[in-house]
Amino acid sequence: MFRSIIRKVCFQENIFRALHWHRGSDQVFLGLKRSFSERVSHKCILNSSRYCSTSSSAYEVKYENLSNRGLVRLSGEGVDQFLQGVMTNDINHLQNSTSLYTMFLNTKGRILYDSIIYKYNNILLVECDINDIDNFIKHLKMYRVRRKIDIDNMTDVLNAGVIFYPNQNPSKNCDLNGSIKDLEQLVPCSTIYEHDSSFELYVKDLLVAKNNIFIYRDPRLSSLGVRLIHPKDLDINSILEKQNIVQNSDVDNYTTVRYKLGVAEGIEEIPIGNCFPHEYNCDYLHGVSFHKGCYIGQELTARTQHTGVVRKRIMPLYFEDTVNPQSLTRDSVLEDFDHLVKINIGKVRGVHGKCGLALMRIAEALKVNKLKVKNYAAKTIKPAWWPIEASKSINKAKEQS
């Protein structure tokens, strides 16, 4: 019983720390400097009036199963060096029990797959769109050559989920985990429980370690919550209910949060081989390193960063009325509602309810009062989490438009 109390305390503290973490803040060390007795007295932190699910819905914490995301396990000698040459981010920033956002490009510098990589000991789990996971594995194996690296589909064994605030205000600035100069610095995140066995044993023998749950901060934005990796057959809902975390009844609540923040995910929103990393804010979301060596698609990405102007970026859409998703295709064209701007402003990338995502010309989108796509009226904003440096691109685009 005493052991179960301590596990519950660790579970609650890790979720609290991950959801409310700021670089340089004492919250990073929440619970680390407390004495053992203080930790036990702190066990009801999520039951307080501010964070408990029974309080105001603005602070309700929910869990959603990410059924559209799959997991691929990479292990073996030289796996870090292998990934370093095929992805946009720097694998050297991935420490034990941390996560890393990255993209995989083709030779022309266009996006093939977006991904979050999780590390525990010498095992890497790569999250990707489950609808194209077989082609993603083929892509990795094509560049593996003769390396002794195992690449396995773990979708039938492990599950990915997310804990987040569904009713957060997207207009408020959220922390980008440090200044722009520190975008590539990722702070380690601890797992919920201490493990005596390696993660490799964990995934090979789930019956022995079936109660293990791994928690990672979303490396893109703190507003996107925390990722949970756990065995497929684990009754995660009963565990979360005991922690006063509400299971999500609407499978698209997390999609709504992403759309309001202007964050795309998956092949439906990021068409394979059509777009560039900067257009999907990979540079703003900690997803690309401009100081590492060569990788597939690196030349054009580096040139865009150092000499080019990013005129288009993925941005949120706020519709005046609920949108019928069948009435808008992925490439539906956005125009100026008042027809003052004659050119097409952008293309729709995703729609849910009154929210959406669109790849838009930044200057024109922020210039018009209202947007029009077919019979729907909408507005957009510059996301509050965009760094100040974004204004440089906007100003240059305005000057050349």
N, C-alpha and C positions, 0 to 999 in steps of 0.2 A: 504493500500500500504506500509506504514511504517513497519507494522508488517511482511509483506511478505519479505521485504528487510532483516530484522533481521533474519528471518528463513533461508533465503538463505545464510547469513553469517555464521550462526551456522552449516548449512549443509556442507559448503565448509571447514570450519575450522576443523570440526570433522573428515572428510575424510582425510584431510591433516595431522592432528595430528596422526591419526591411521596408515597411510602409512609411516610416517617418524618419528616414535617414537623410542627413545633409552632411556633405563633406566639411570637415573642420568643426562639426558640432559635437557636443558632448553626447548626443543621442547615439553616435556611432558606438560608444562604449557603454551603452545602457546595460546594466546588469553585470558588466565585467568587473567594475570596481566595488560592487556591493559585496557585503559579507554574505555568508551562506544563509543566515537568518533573514537578512534583508531581501534576498531573492524570494524566499518562501512567502514573506509578507507582501511581496509585489505580484503574487500569482494571479491576482484579480484585475490586472491592468486592463485587459480587454473587456472586463465586466463593468468598467466605470461608465458614467453617464455619457461620456464623450464618444467612446469607441464601441460600446455594446450595441448589438443589433436591435435591442428593445428601445433604444433612444431614437432621436431624430433620424429620419431616413437619410439625411445628408451624410451621416457618418456610418451608415450600415455597411458592414463588410460582407461581401459575397464571394462564393466560389463557383467557378464555371469550368466544366470539363472542355478541354480544347480538342474536340473530336476531329477538327480539320488539320491538326498538326501531328506529325509522326516523328519517331526517334530512330536515329541510326547510330550504332556503336562503332567506334574506331579504336583499335588497340594494336599494339605491336611496336617493335623498335623503329624509331624514326617517324612516328606518326605526327609529331609536332612539325618537323621539317617538311613533311609531305603537305600538310594543310597550309603551311606558310607560303607555299608556291601557287596555291590555287584559290586563295580567298583574299578579300580586301583588307582585313584587319591584321593586327600583329599578334600572332599566337603567343609571343613572349609575355604579353600582358595577362594571359590567362593563368592565374595561380590556382592552387588546389581549392576546391569548393567555391569556385567563382563561375560567372557566366560572361559570355562575350558575344556581341552582335556583329554580324558580318554578312557579306554577300559574295556569291560565286558568279563570276563573269565569263563571257565567252571571249574569244581572241580579239573581238572588235570593241571590247570594253562595255558591252551591254549586259544587263542583269539577266542571269539565268534563274538563280534561287536566292531568297533571303533566308537567313538562318540565325538561330541562337545556339551557341556551343556551351555545354556544361562540362565541367571537369571535376573528377574525383579520383585522386591518386593517379594512376597511369592510364585511366580510361577516359575517353571523350565521348559524350553523347551529343549528336548534332540534330537539332530540331529543324524540320522542314515541312513543306506542304505535303500532307499525306496523299493527296490526289496525284502527285507526280513523284512519289518517293522512289519508285523503281528506276525511273530515268535519272534521278539524282544519284542513286547508288551506281548506276552505269557510268555517269559522269566522273565520279570519284575513282572508280576502278580503271577507267581509261587512262588516268594520269598516275595511277599507282605503279605501273610498269612492273618491276621485279621486287619492289619493296615487300618485306614480310609484314604486311599490315592486314589485319582482319577487318572487314567491313560488313556489318550485319544489321539487318532490319529488325529492330526491337519493338515494333509497333504492337505486336501481339503479346508482348511481355510487359512493357512499361507504358505508363500513361502520363500525359502532361496536362496540367491544369493551372488555373490562375486564381489568386485571391486579390480582390481589388475593391475600390469604392465606386459603385455605379453612379452615384449622384454628385460627383465632384464638379466644380465650376471650371470649364476649360479656359475661361477668359483670365483666370488668375495664373500668374507666372509660377511654374513649378521648377524645382531645382534641377539643374543639369549635371549634378554630381561634380561641381567644381567649375572653375573658370574655363574659358575657351582654350587656354594654353594647356589645361590639364585634361582635355577630353579623352586622351588615350590612357589615362591612369584609372584603372579599375580597382576598387577596394574589395578585398576578399569578403565573401559572405559565408558564414558558418552554416552547417547543416543543423537540422532540428535535434537529432540525437547524436551521441558519440558512437562511432562504429569501431569494433575491434577487427572486423574483416575488411578487405578491400572492396571497392565497388564492383570489381570483376566477379568476386565470389557472390556479391549481393545479387547481381543479375543472373548468375548461373544457378543459384540455389535459393529461389524465392521462398520456399517453404521454411527455410531456416531463418531468413531475414525479412519475412513478409510484413513486419510492422515498421520497417524502415521507410521514412519519408525524407526526401531531400528538398530543401527550399533554397531558391536563388532569387536575388533581386533581378528585376528586369533591367538589363544593361542599357536600355534605350532611354527610358524616362521613369522617374519615380512614380509618376501618376499612373503608369501602366501596371502597378502592383508588383506581386511576386509570383514566380513560377514554382509549382510543386511537381516533382517527379516521384512517382510511386508505383508499386506493382499493380498490374491490371486488375488482379482479383482482390485487391484490398478494398474494404468497405470504407472508403474515404469520407463518405457523407456522415456516417455515424461518428467518426472521429471529430470532424469539423463541427458538428452540432454540439458536441460537448464543450467546444471552445467558443460557443456563441457566434459561430460563423455560419451565415445563412447559405444554404445551397441555392444556386441560381435556378429559378423556374423558367426564365426566358433565356434560351440558348444564345441569343444575340445581344445580351446586355453588354458583354465585353466588346463586341463589334461596335456598338454605339459609342462606348468610351473611346475606342481607337479613332472612330470617325470624327468625333468632336475635337480630338487632339490633333487630327491630321496625320495619322500614322497608318501606313499601308502594310499589308501582310498577306503573303500567299500569292499563288500564280493568277488568281482571278483579278486581284488588284494590281499586281505587278506582272504584266504580260511578259512571257519568256522571250528574251532576245529583242525587246523593243525599246527599252529605256536605259538611261544611264544612272549610276549611283547618286549623283548630285540631285537629279530630278526627284528622287525619292528620299531626299534629306538624309542620306547615309552619312554624310559628313557632319550633320547636326546631331545625329543619333548615336555617336560613338562607333560607327560601323566601318570606318576606313582609316588606315594609317598612311600618312604621307612621308614617313621616315624609314619605313622598312625597305627591303630589297624588292627585286622584281617579282611579279606574280602575273597570272593570266589576266589580261585586260588592263594592266597597270598604266600603260603609256598614255592612253587617252584620259584616264581618270586623273592622273597627275597633271597633265596639260590643262585640263579644265580648272583644276584647283589653283594653279599658279599663274595662268595667263588668260584663261577664258572667262566668259560671263555666263552665269546660270540664269537664263531668262524664264525657265519654267520649273516649277516645283509642285509636288503634291500638296494640296491644301484642303481644309475642311469646307463642306457645304452645309448650309442651314436653310432648309426649305420652309416656305410659308405653310404648306399643306403636306399631309402624309402622302408619300410617293408610292404608287403601285410599281413594284420592282419589274414587272413584266413590261411596263410601258417605256422603260429606259434601258437601253443596251449599254454595254461597257464603254463604247466609243461615242455615246450621244454627245453632240456638240453644245458647248456653252457659248451664249452670246450676250451682248449688252441688252438689257431689258428695254432701255430707252433708245437703242440703236445709234448712240453717239459714237461708240467705238465700232468701226465697220468690220474689223477682222474677228475671226473666231478666237475666243478667249481661252478655251480649253476643252478637255474631254473628260467625261464622267468615268470614274474607275470603280465606284461602288456606291450602293444606295441601301439604306435601311431606315424605314420610318420617315422621320423628318431630317435625317442626317445623311451625309454622303461624303465621298472623296472625289476629287478631280485633279487632274494634272493641268495646271493653269499657267498662263503668262502672268508673272507676278505683278508687274507694273500695271497692266490693264485690269487685272482682277481687283486690285485695291483701288483703282481709280473710279470705277463705275459704282453707282449707288445700288444697283440691283442686277442680278444675273437671270438669264432665261435659258431653260433647256426644255425644248418642246413646249408643253403647256404649263410648266411649273416655274415659279419664281423662287429665287434663292439669293442668299448673300454669303460672303466669305469674309474671313478676317486673317490677319497675319497671326499665326499661333503664338501664344504668349511665351512658349518655351524656346522659340527661335532665338538664337544668340544675336547680340547687337550687330555683329558682323554681317548679318543678313541684309541690313540696310544698304551696304555697299553694292550688293548685287541689284537691289531694287533701284538705287539711284542711277547706276550704270545703264540698267535696262530702260529707265525712263528717258535718259539722255539720248539713247540710240533708237528709241521708238518713234 
